[in-house]
Amino acid sequence: MRRVLILVVFSVLYVSLPFISFAEGSKPPELVSFGYGDLLKIRESIRSGKGIYIESYNKLLASADQLLGKIPQKVTDGDMPPTGDAHDFFAIGKFSWPNPATADGMPYVRRDGAHNKEAFGDRYDLTRFQKTVNDINTLSLAWFYTQEEKYADKAKDLLNVWFVDTATRMNPNMNCASSLPGVYNGMSVGIIFSVILIEMVDHVKLLGLSKSWDTVSDEKLKKWFSDYLDWLNNSELGKQERAATNNHGTWYAAQAAAYYIYTGEKDKARALFTLSKTQVAGQVEKDGSMPRELKRVEAFHYFIYGLKAFVVLSRSMAILGEDLSAYRTEDGRGLYLSFEFIIPYILGDKKWNHGGTVNLSEKGLFPAMLWGYSRYQSPGMLKVLQHLTPAFTTSAGIDKLYVYRNAE
């Protein structure tokens, strides 16, 4: 039964489906986080009234229906950013804590692996931002599966309030992200917060097939992303993140590539292939380990998060005709080795001697290994997929319609 479910899931997720036909003069949207053909197969299964997605579909619609009357959240809510501009995104770092050595808690200190609940509270924009993006994704999917414009129209409303309307929109920068009060207004690592926009842009591309998401709205949103790309390229924080030699550098390249694809600047996206290869060469060791992730307090989480970044970046490069999955350094290092490195730890054949624990329900684990198997056909990766199926079906996958909706 487990093998059958693996094959069912594999047939739906992360597989190219070139045989799908589209209306004359149209072409499928180029999605970075997941495959359009995959979504069509899920929709076909739902419409048949059979299969493994009906319960998930009902949950999705229940969530989307609750959002229809929801008042959009705004970046201008909460505390004033240190810049004095209410439209700037403002959030302290998740690991930022009041200083225990001072009466007023200033300056804040950083504690790796220890999440401060304050960072997720109403004073700051992180939770508002994440909820808004997740709501846009939910509504876009609800439209895609039902073709009911009420969902697309509400998604458009949320997009306009957060990204377009000059009275409420977020400025296209992360100057005050991951603030360490009393030390930095913001840090380059805060750019990681905008990774969730990669997946949101894919959902916007789905909305582009609806009647509600018009060309004018799309051009305005593309302008926001074009301005954000300018900031990523030219700001000091953006330059620092681009130079990072861990998952932050990979996610920087993944973001830039995905946004360039959305704005139609594919030549600029393709130019990132060199940076992509540099990220592989700078992070992957001969044994496949990624030391900068393994030294973290939550090492397993960050190793998988790093793999996920490479998966998303590879998918972008594939759209552009470049194959990052096949890249090898002169001494033979490549992404394949990192997938192989983690296999014995997932299967329990090797003891995990790094920070944190091996969590089979880790966000992104199953889809990353599924992508890896689709590229490399490794027997070990197939064993991992078979091993992970129970955790996948009960925690991270079927109840969300597809496992790759796990952006952080």
Buried (B, 14 or more C-beta within 10 A) or exposed (E): EEEEBBEEBBEBBBBEBEEEEEEEEEEBBBBBBBBBBBBBBBBEBBEEEEBBBEEBBEBBBEBBBEBEEEEBBBBBEBBEBBBEBBBBBBBBBBBBBBBEEEEEBEBBBBBEBEEBEBBBEEBBBBBBBBBBBBBBBBBBBBBBBBEEBBBBBBBBBBBBBBBBBEEBBBBBBBBBBBBBBBBBBBBBBBBBBBBBBBBBBBBBBBBBBBEBBEEEBBEBBBBBBBEBBEBBEEBEBBEBBBBBBBBBBBBBBBBBBBBBBBBEBBEBBBBBBEBBBBBBBBBBEEEBBBEBBBEBBBBBBBBBBBBBBBBBBBBBBBBBEBEBBEBBEEEEBBBBBBBBBBBBBBBEEEEBEBBBEBBBBBBBBBBBBBBBBBBBEBEBBBBBBBBBBEBBBEBBBBEBBBBBBBBE
